[in-house]
Amino acid sequence: MFISCSSLWSNFNCVDADKTRVYLERSRSSPINLRLSMCNKPSSLDLFLQITSQAIGRLKSLSIKSTPGHLEAITAHLSHPTPLLERLEIDGGFQYLQQRNSVLTSTIFDGDLSSLRVLNLECVRTELPWRNMANLTSFRLCDISAGTSSIGRLLDFLESAPQLRSIYLYAVTLVSDGENGRLISLDHLKRMVIIECGPTSILLDHLVIPIGAKLETGPSSTIEDHIPRSLNNLKNLSDFTTIHIRDNSWPCLRLSGPNGQVSMIAERTHAADLVFKSLARFETSKSERLEINIGIPRPGNTFYRTLLPIENLRTLILVQCINLCVFMDVLNPNKGRSRKVVCPLLEGLTFGYHLDKMGFDSLIGMAAARASRGVKLGIVMVVKDEGENDLEEVLELRKHVSRVEYGPEIDPDDDESDDYDSG
């Protein structure tokens, strides 16, 4: 009968003593997935310690949610090897974070986690690196007391886990310890997230991100804190085809393309110039799509210097740009000192909001100037209310572009680019 299959009894909690013993017996020699929560049931500790001696060698996954005091008692009984262990999750209790972190020493499981694939640690201070992490593919480290995570120790850990595909660091205060010039190549990395860890540049300075990886950092005081001081360590994250810039509550810069994806967020408002300045540090000449969501950019040369290198730009989307003349003047070859045609391959221009008379006049002037230079816009998409007849300005615009289309108003708070790193 199916009920006698040992693998059906391999997932259980240490809550009820009789139930736990039944699962332990009926799972026989099958690998087991064990969950232990000490939050509301302190009696679970005694039950867990009773079964540890006979079950530890069969652990395939172990999830522990505890308090600092209980966790020390638990880990003291986890000194034996676990040759089948593939997933380890330990939560030391966020509510005790201000008191102290639980300390997870390198003696856990005799220090040998050669079969481990996933390691998730929260509110746990650990003596990284553990040895034999050659098969680890996912690492998550969250909520660590300030001043306890040295860059050198973390780099040692990353070097000991060459198969890592996913790295997530949250609220880990990274402390530099003089690791100048050291580089760790993350050859198999697919996604790396560094959130609220202080200036992430002190870590990124030591990492080589492979082609195709995703990198997300932020928030911090400035976007510059997120960028390595030497972009050579991110040289594979170049040739971007898509760029997103927004400045609603936090300025944000996102770049994506065939050779990599980057997301940087800074906790500062009205910092459009800062975002554009950061963008200038990347190679964007192959970018074909640019989406901007900035309410009122300041006039000046910053935006001009941003667009000038993007010679292959074909699509420009302006989601919420109140001071439209700033953008149109840059695209208008009859404006400015150089009279240079910026973004000569630009074909599509989309507005995510209703244009007023001044906005239309600026748009028409830009479109007419580009058409006279032989770089006519292909499709311009503007917003139109349902039932509204063609505006006089739209009819005038049609004289200078290949086609005018109507599209819906774009909600700046419902930007599709927010899902950029959800995968």
C-alpha positions as CSV (number, residue, x, y, z in Angstrom):
1,M,0.0,0.0,0.0
2,F,1.1,3.6,-0.7
3,I,0.8,4.5,3.0
4,S,3.6,2.1,3.8
5,C,6.0,3.9,1.4
6,S,8.8,5.3,3.6
7,S,9.3,8.4,1.6
8,L,5.7,9.6,2.4
9,W,6.8,9.9,6.0
10,S,9.9,11.9,5.5
11,N,8.6,15.4,6.2
12,F,7.7,16.3,9.8
13,N,7.9,18.8,12.6
14,C,9.2,18.3,16.2
15,V,5.9,19.3,17.9
16,D,4.1,16.2,19.0
17,A,6.2,13.4,20.5
18,D,4.1,10.5,19.5
19,K,3.6,11.8,16.0
20,T,7.3,12.5,15.6
21,R,8.2,9.0,16.6
22,V,5.7,7.5,14.2
23,Y,7.1,9.5,11.3
24,L,10.7,8.7,12.4
25,E,9.9,4.9,12.4
26,R,7.9,4.8,9.2
27,S,10.4,6.8,7.2
28,R,12.8,3.9,7.9
29,S,16.1,4.7,6.1
30,S,14.7,7.4,3.8
31,P,16.2,10.9,3.9
32,I,14.2,13.2,6.1
33,N,13.2,16.8,6.0
34,L,12.9,18.2,9.5
35,R,11.4,21.5,10.7
36,L,11.9,22.8,14.3
37,S,10.3,26.0,15.6
38,M,11.1,27.1,19.1
39,C,9.0,30.3,19.0
40,N,5.9,29.1,20.8
41,K,6.8,25.5,21.7
42,P,9.9,25.3,23.9
43,S,9.2,21.7,24.6
44,S,10.1,21.0,21.0
45,L,13.8,21.3,22.0
46,D,13.7,18.2,24.2
47,L,12.0,16.2,21.6
48,F,14.4,17.3,18.9
49,L,17.4,16.4,21.0
50,Q,15.9,13.0,21.7
51,I,15.7,12.1,18.0
52,T,18.9,13.8,16.9
53,S,21.2,10.9,17.6
54,Q,19.3,8.4,15.5
55,A,18.1,10.8,12.7
56,I,21.0,13.2,12.1
57,G,22.6,10.9,9.5
58,R,19.4,10.9,7.5
59,L,18.8,14.6,7.3
60,K,18.2,15.9,3.8
61,S,16.9,19.3,4.9
62,L,16.8,21.0,8.3
63,S,14.9,24.2,9.1
64,I,15.4,25.7,12.6
65,K,13.6,28.8,13.9
66,S,14.8,29.6,17.4
67,T,16.1,32.1,20.0
68,P,19.8,32.7,20.7
69,G,19.8,30.6,23.9
70,H,17.9,27.7,22.4
71,L,19.9,27.7,19.2
72,E,23.2,27.3,21.1
73,A,21.7,24.2,22.8
74,I,20.6,22.8,19.5
75,T,23.8,23.4,17.6
76,A,25.8,21.8,20.4
77,H,24.1,18.5,19.5
78,L,24.8,18.9,15.7
79,S,28.4,18.0,15.7
80,H,28.1,14.7,13.7
81,P,28.4,14.6,9.9
82,T,25.3,14.8,7.7
83,P,26.4,13.2,4.4
84,L,22.8,13.7,2.9
85,L,22.1,17.3,4.0
86,E,21.2,19.5,1.0
87,R,19.3,22.3,2.6
88,L,20.0,24.1,5.9
89,E,17.9,27.1,7.1
90,I,18.5,28.7,10.5
91,D,16.6,31.7,11.9
92,G,18.0,33.0,15.2
93,G,15.1,35.2,15.9
94,F,14.8,38.8,14.7
95,Q,13.2,40.0,17.9
96,Y,16.5,39.2,19.7
97,L,18.7,41.0,17.1
98,Q,19.4,44.0,19.3
99,Q,20.5,41.8,22.1
100,R,22.9,39.5,20.3
101,N,23.2,37.1,17.4
102,S,23.4,33.4,17.8
103,V,26.9,32.2,17.0
104,L,27.1,29.3,14.6
105,T,30.6,27.8,14.8
106,S,32.5,25.9,12.1
107,T,32.1,22.7,14.2
108,I,28.5,22.2,13.1
109,F,28.1,18.8,11.4
110,D,31.8,18.3,11.9
111,G,32.4,21.3,9.6
112,D,31.7,19.1,6.6
113,L,28.8,20.3,4.4
114,S,30.0,18.8,1.1
115,S,26.5,17.8,0.1
116,L,24.8,21.2,0.9
117,R,23.1,23.0,-1.9
118,V,21.1,25.7,-0.1
119,L,22.2,27.7,3.0
120,N,19.9,30.3,4.5
121,L,21.0,32.1,7.7
122,E,19.1,34.9,9.4
123,C,20.1,36.6,12.7
124,V,22.9,34.1,13.0
125,R,26.6,35.1,13.2
126,T,28.7,32.4,11.7
127,E,32.4,31.6,11.5
128,L,32.7,31.7,7.7
129,P,34.0,30.0,5.7
130,W,33.0,26.4,6.4
131,R,35.0,23.8,4.5
132,N,33.8,21.6,1.8
133,M,31.1,23.9,0.3
134,A,31.9,22.8,-3.3
135,N,28.3,22.0,-4.1
136,L,26.6,25.0,-2.6
137,T,24.4,26.8,-5.2
138,S,22.3,29.2,-3.1
139,F,23.4,31.4,-0.1
140,R,21.3,33.8,1.9
141,L,22.6,35.8,4.8
142,C,20.3,38.3,6.6
143,D,20.1,40.6,9.7
144,I,23.6,40.3,11.1
145,S,24.8,42.5,14.0
146,A,26.8,45.5,13.0
147,G,30.6,45.1,12.8
148,T,30.6,41.3,12.6
149,S,30.9,40.6,8.9
150,S,34.3,41.2,7.5
151,I,34.9,41.4,3.7
152,G,37.8,39.1,4.0
153,R,35.8,36.3,5.7
154,L,32.9,36.7,3.2
155,L,35.3,36.5,0.3
156,D,36.9,33.3,1.8
157,F,33.4,31.9,1.9
158,L,32.6,32.8,-1.7
159,E,35.9,31.4,-2.9
160,S,35.1,28.1,-1.1
161,A,31.7,27.8,-2.9
162,P,32.6,28.0,-6.6
163,Q,29.2,26.7,-7.8
164,L,27.1,29.5,-6.3
165,R,24.3,30.6,-8.6
166,S,22.3,32.8,-6.1
167,I,23.6,35.2,-3.4
168,Y,21.3,37.3,-1.2
169,L,22.7,39.6,1.4
170,Y,20.3,41.7,3.5
171,A,21.1,44.0,6.5
172,V,24.6,42.6,6.7
173,T,27.0,45.3,7.8
174,L,30.1,44.7,5.8
175,V,33.4,45.8,7.3
176,S,36.5,46.3,5.1
177,D,39.6,44.6,6.4
178,G,42.3,45.6,3.9
179,E,41.6,43.1,1.1
180,N,43.0,45.5,-1.5
181,G,43.4,44.0,-5.0
182,R,41.8,40.6,-4.2
183,L,39.3,39.4,-6.9
184,I,36.9,36.5,-6.6
185,S,35.4,35.2,-9.9
186,L,31.7,34.1,-9.5
187,D,31.7,32.0,-12.6
188,H,28.3,30.4,-12.1
189,L,26.4,33.3,-10.6
190,K,22.9,34.0,-12.0
191,R,21.6,36.5,-9.5
192,M,23.1,38.6,-6.7
193,V,21.1,40.9,-4.3
194,I,22.8,43.2,-1.8
195,I,20.3,45.3,0.2
196,E,20.9,47.6,3.2
197,C,24.5,46.5,3.6
198,G,26.1,49.9,3.6
199,P,28.3,50.9,0.7
200,T,28.2,47.8,-1.5
201,S,31.1,49.0,-3.5
202,I,33.5,47.7,-0.9
203,L,32.3,44.2,-1.7
204,L,31.8,44.6,-5.5
205,D,35.3,45.9,-5.8
206,H,36.4,42.3,-5.2
207,L,33.9,40.4,-7.4
208,V,33.9,39.5,-11.1
209,I,30.3,39.1,-12.2
210,P,29.8,36.7,-15.1
211,I,28.0,37.3,-18.4
212,G,24.2,37.1,-18.0
213,A,24.1,37.6,-14.2
214,K,21.6,39.9,-12.5
215,L,22.9,42.4,-9.9
216,E,20.6,44.4,-7.6
217,T,21.9,46.8,-4.9
218,G,20.3,49.4,-2.6
219,P,19.0,51.5,-1.1
220,S,21.8,53.6,0.2
221,S,22.7,57.3,0.6
222,T,24.0,57.7,-3.0
223,I,24.0,55.6,-6.1
224,E,27.7,55.9,-6.3
225,D,27.9,53.7,-3.2
226,H,26.6,50.8,-5.3
227,I,29.1,51.0,-8.1
228,P,32.5,49.5,-7.8
229,R,35.3,52.0,-7.9
230,S,36.8,50.1,-10.8
231,L,34.2,49.0,-13.4
232,N,36.6,46.4,-14.6
233,N,35.0,44.0,-12.1
234,L,31.7,44.5,-13.9
235,K,33.1,44.4,-17.4
236,N,30.8,41.5,-18.4
237,L,27.8,43.6,-17.4
238,S,28.1,45.8,-20.5
239,D,26.5,46.1,-23.9
240,F,23.2,47.0,-22.3
241,T,20.1,47.1,-24.6
242,T,17.6,48.4,-22.1
243,I,17.9,51.2,-19.6
244,H,15.3,52.3,-17.0
245,I,15.7,55.6,-15.0
246,R,13.2,56.7,-12.5
247,D,13.0,59.2,-9.6
248,N,9.7,58.9,-7.9
249,S,10.5,58.3,-4.3
250,W,14.0,56.7,-4.7
251,P,16.2,57.4,-7.7
252,C,16.7,54.2,-9.5
253,L,19.0,53.1,-12.3
254,R,18.4,49.7,-14.1
255,L,20.2,48.4,-17.0
256,S,19.6,45.1,-18.8
257,G,21.0,43.4,-21.9
258,P,22.3,40.2,-23.4
259,N,25.5,40.4,-21.3
260,G,24.0,41.2,-17.9
261,Q,21.5,43.1,-15.8
262,V,22.1,45.7,-13.1
263,S,19.8,47.5,-10.7
264,M,20.8,50.3,-8.4
265,I,18.6,52.2,-6.0
266,A,19.6,55.2,-3.8
267,E,17.5,56.6,-0.9
268,R,17.4,60.2,-2.0
269,T,14.8,62.2,-3.8
270,H,15.2,64.8,-6.6
271,A,18.5,63.2,-7.7
272,A,18.0,62.9,-11.5
273,D,21.4,64.4,-12.2
274,L,23.0,61.8,-9.9
275,V,21.3,58.9,-11.8
276,F,22.4,60.3,-15.1
277,K,26.0,60.8,-13.8
278,S,26.0,57.2,-12.7
279,L,24.7,56.0,-16.0
280,A,27.6,57.7,-17.8
281,R,30.0,55.3,-16.2
282,F,28.6,52.4,-18.1
283,E,29.0,51.4,-21.8
284,T,25.6,52.2,-23.3
285,S,26.4,52.7,-26.9
286,K,24.5,49.5,-27.9
287,S,21.4,50.4,-25.9
288,E,18.2,50.4,-28.0
289,R,15.6,51.2,-25.3
290,L,15.5,53.9,-22.7
291,E,12.6,54.5,-20.2
292,I,12.6,57.6,-18.1
293,N,10.3,58.4,-15.2
294,I,11.5,61.7,-13.7
295,G,9.0,64.4,-12.9
296,I,11.0,67.6,-13.3
297,P,14.5,67.2,-14.6
298,R,16.7,70.2,-14.2
299,P,17.8,72.0,-17.4
300,G,21.5,71.7,-18.3
301,N,24.0,69.5,-20.0
302,T,23.5,66.4,-17.8
303,F,20.8,64.8,-19.9
304,Y,22.6,65.7,-23.1
305,R,25.7,63.9,-21.9
306,T,23.5,60.9,-21.0
307,L,21.9,60.6,-24.5
308,L,24.9,61.5,-26.6
309,P,26.7,58.1,-26.2
310,I,23.5,56.1,-26.9
311,E,24.0,56.1,-30.6
312,N,21.8,53.0,-31.2
313,L,18.8,54.2,-29.3
314,R,15.6,53.3,-31.1
315,T,12.9,53.6,-28.5
316,L,12.5,56.3,-25.9
317,I,9.7,56.2,-23.3
318,L,8.9,59.3,-21.2
319,V,6.6,58.1,-18.4
320,Q,6.2,61.2,-16.3
321,C,8.4,64.1,-17.4
322,I,6.8,67.4,-16.6
323,N,9.6,69.7,-17.9
324,L,9.3,68.2,-21.4
325,C,11.3,71.0,-23.0
326,V,14.5,69.6,-21.4
327,F,14.1,66.3,-23.2
328,M,12.9,67.8,-26.5
329,D,15.7,70.4,-26.6
330,V,18.3,67.6,-26.4
331,L,16.7,65.7,-29.2
332,N,16.3,68.8,-31.3
333,P,19.3,69.3,-33.6
334,N,18.5,73.0,-34.0
335,K,18.9,73.5,-30.2
336,G,22.1,73.9,-28.2
337,R,25.6,74.7,-29.3
338,S,26.7,71.6,-31.2
339,R,23.7,71.3,-33.5
340,K,24.5,67.6,-33.4
341,V,21.7,65.0,-34.0
342,V,21.5,63.1,-30.8
343,C,20.3,59.4,-31.1
344,P,20.2,59.4,-34.9
345,L,18.5,56.0,-35.0
346,L,15.6,57.0,-32.8
347,E,12.4,55.6,-34.2
348,G,9.8,55.3,-31.5
349,L,8.9,58.0,-28.9
350,T,6.2,57.3,-26.3
351,F,4.6,59.6,-23.8
352,G,2.9,58.2,-20.7
353,Y,0.8,61.2,-19.9
354,H,-1.3,64.0,-21.5
355,L,0.8,66.7,-23.3
356,D,-0.3,70.3,-22.8
357,K,0.0,73.0,-25.5
358,M,3.6,73.8,-24.5
359,G,4.6,70.2,-24.6
360,F,3.1,69.7,-28.0
361,D,4.8,72.8,-29.4
362,S,8.2,71.5,-28.1
363,L,7.5,68.0,-29.5
364,I,6.5,69.4,-32.9
365,G,9.5,71.6,-33.1
366,M,11.9,68.7,-32.3
367,A,10.1,66.4,-34.8
368,A,10.3,69.0,-37.6
369,A,14.0,69.7,-37.0
370,R,14.9,66.0,-37.1
371,A,12.9,65.4,-40.2
372,S,14.8,68.3,-41.9
373,R,18.0,66.5,-41.0
374,G,16.9,63.2,-42.6
375,V,16.3,61.4,-39.2
376,K,12.4,61.5,-39.2
377,L,10.8,59.8,-36.2
378,G,8.9,56.6,-37.1
379,I,6.1,56.3,-34.4
380,V,5.1,58.8,-31.8
381,M,2.6,57.6,-29.2
382,V,0.6,60.1,-27.3
383,V,-2.1,59.8,-24.7
384,K,-5.7,60.5,-25.7
385,D,-8.9,60.4,-23.7
386,E,-11.7,58.2,-24.8
387,G,-14.0,60.0,-27.3
388,E,-11.5,62.9,-27.8
389,N,-11.1,64.1,-31.4
390,D,-7.7,64.6,-33.0
391,L,-6.1,67.6,-31.5
392,E,-4.9,70.4,-33.8
393,E,-1.4,69.7,-32.5
394,V,-1.6,66.0,-33.4
395,L,-2.5,66.9,-37.0
396,E,0.5,69.2,-37.1
397,L,2.8,66.6,-35.6
398,R,1.7,64.1,-38.4
399,K,3.4,66.3,-40.9
400,H,6.8,65.6,-39.5
401,V,6.7,61.9,-38.3
402,S,5.8,58.7,-40.1
403,R,2.9,57.8,-37.8
404,V,1.1,59.1,-34.7
405,E,-0.6,56.5,-32.4
406,Y,-2.7,56.8,-29.3
407,G,-1.8,54.9,-26.2
408,P,-3.1,54.7,-22.6
409,E,-1.8,56.9,-19.8
410,I,1.1,55.1,-17.9
411,D,0.8,54.9,-14.2
412,P,4.3,55.9,-12.9
413,D,3.7,53.8,-9.7
414,D,2.9,50.7,-11.8
415,D,6.1,50.5,-13.8
416,E,6.7,47.1,-15.3
417,S,10.4,47.6,-14.6
418,D,9.6,47.1,-10.9
419,D,9.4,43.4,-11.7
420,Y,12.9,43.5,-13.2
421,D,14.6,41.3,-10.6
422,S,11.6,39.3,-9.5
423,G,12.9,36.1,-11.1
